[in-house]
């Protein structure tokens, strides 16, 4: 029996639940920069 099937049979399953956005990169930087600016703008205009 190969390892993946044996792991399933024995209940040794790990799910990769990491959000790709949490892994960093330019998309995350741009998103957090936008959100920071949006929050500041909302604070000033409300």
N, C-alpha and C positions, 0 to 999 in steps of 0.2 A: 504494500500500500504506500502510495506516495505521501510526502509530508503534508500537503494541503488537505487531503482527504482525512488523514489521521488527525490533524488538528481540529477539523470540523467534528469528527466523531467524538473526540475527547473534550469538546467544548472550549478549546483554546483559540478563541477568535478575538482578534483586536481590530476595531474599526478605526480608520484614520478619519477623525472628525475635525481636523484642523482647517479652519477657514482660509482659503488661499489669500484673502486680503490681509490676514494676520501674519503672513510670512514676509511681509515687507515689500520693498521695491518702490518704484516711482508712483504706481497707482495709489498705494497707501499714503505716501507723502503728499500727493496732490489732493487726495480726499480729505486728509486731516487738516491741511492748510486751508482748504475751502471751508470746512466746517468751523475752524477757528475764526476765520474772517466773517462768516455768516453770523456766528454767535455775537461777536463784537458789534456788528452792524445792528443786529436786533436789539442788543442792550442799549445802544445809543438812540435808536429810533422808536422805542416803546416807552 
